[in-house]
């Protein structure tokens, strides 16, 4: 199902009991959770760093970052690696869902520009919150 | 207005690189020929070629000031090239050319600096021109009149349009501008021919300057063509010309003559080009960042390879692994070789750093009249590119010191009966994992007793003067606040002393040792690691963290005897070692890492020193020594000021795990800052 020109392709995922989506063009990897090296003196939502093919990539616990309920991770949990201003950043999520194609009309931007949620995406399966990943990595 | 021609930005990097190379080449020739009786004709031709190239490429970039300066020098050498017997004063000539070379070098930096304005070389050019006139007045023949080409040939296609371009007077190389113009015209029309035909010919500039440039072209959109031409740099006038009704046939013959005359010249030129191109094709320049990326990648391949070969899955398999093992061994050999080659790509001979010193010595000889000879030994020794870059400043300082303070004035040398020529020797050699660079002079040497006396006056002695060995006494000159020469000269004594040289070298893991014998000479020995990206660290465990402390800052590792531990009223811990008190910093508490290890006599103490301040860091256990490649933290983590708080970066170990690198300097600053305030 090749999307038409104006279609936007999103990756959906679940964490902290909430349904989220992210623009797939910003995602470089979806990986199993490797051993994470703890880095002291950082806010609690930064889990540490991982070795991603020779690059040291920081990892953020998305549920804790978004202040939704604490999440237990198991072997089906994943790290989604985003490229934000050409820097790799990983987000731990409980489950990765599907890749969906939506048209702009399905996306309703949130009024608050500083919100961590960019927009709400309406689909047949319900609402997905489109995350604003650039905002999530700010201190 | 932009400094250079619009649309040439993409060429800027190449231009700057090329210009620097040419100027270095020029310096090298000048240094070599200055001592000789006269300049060999090959070198005159080479200097001419260098100046011509600089003139051409500067003109291409629209940098008219550099172009004019190069042009004036080119003129000087064209006189010498065409009439080698022309008498000239070598000193004046060399000073003019050295000055011009310096100005051009300086200007290359100016171009890269957005805040700096382009320099006006008018006066300098006038000086060079004046000298060129002096040289010429010895009777250079007037230039031969140039044969003219016809603009409108008989039997030419009627549909051809003719565009006449006149360049303004200030434009020195209209032929180059014409080439640039032709390139941009290529987008809007089809150029069939130009008059003069051969824009590469030596005479092209004069022809265009006198008669303007005629371009024959086929175009649909005459407006666009005219606009493009008028927009071009230095174009004073661009207009269409119509073919006259009656054509005089006479000028045709000279035109044909001109073409045949121009051809041999061009062929000769092409030959020359092919020659230099052949030399150049064996060397390419690559961005250092690309090599770094390649080195990283190869490192990863090696790690991944060992992960594959020693995979536990293989051991679990029942099958025989003989063939696998053979292939694995071959793979290992290949990756080792690959790693060696990648490392060697970054290696450059130290001669690049050395040769810059000849210029320094030459200038100082001119000023101080000491006639110092500079000798190179082992300049072919290869070191990492970054090492050469770092060596530049310390070498400059040591060489200046040697010539200024080390070598005595000629009359002093005569009085001492020193007959050998005053010499400064730069030598380089490779020892295991280190490059040793020596700056040696056969000058006055240093009196260690005088140094001790002066150090005592300045109050920088740390023990009674009679306890200092000779070596220790000489080491005092590298302490802050010490300068053997009380007089400030142009070349040294300006406050940036040996202590700065030493500190800069130590920053990159290097060492500086001084040896000296009174009246025989001094020797400064720089030892620097082959590659700067690799750091030796001591790995320790703190809670669940793996922290690496650079070995350079560790003085001593020991297990604490509880009786030496003192707790003060504010619950700060102190340890007493040989009568001295040092604060104890448990890394777990400093970094807020939870740990099981509570007792100080169970863990390991690291006595660290930075800038004469000592602390004892305490860790749970020792893992061992490692060589690591430091990687900075990702910007996401850097925004939490990790480096100021004591973590300078991280590194990936051979097994793929990550270690954090402690910045002892930052830790000490934080600790002492807190205690002081």
Interface residues (C-beta under 8 A of the other chain):
Chain A: X35 X37 X38 X39 X40 X41 X42 X43 X46 X49 X50 X51 X53 X54 X56 X57 X58 X84 X85 X87 X88 X89 X137 X138 X139
Chain B: X296 X297 X299 X300 X303 X544 X545 X546 X591 X592 X593 X631 X633 X634 X635 X636 X637 X639 X640 X642 X645 X647 X650 X652 X656 X657 X658 X659 X660
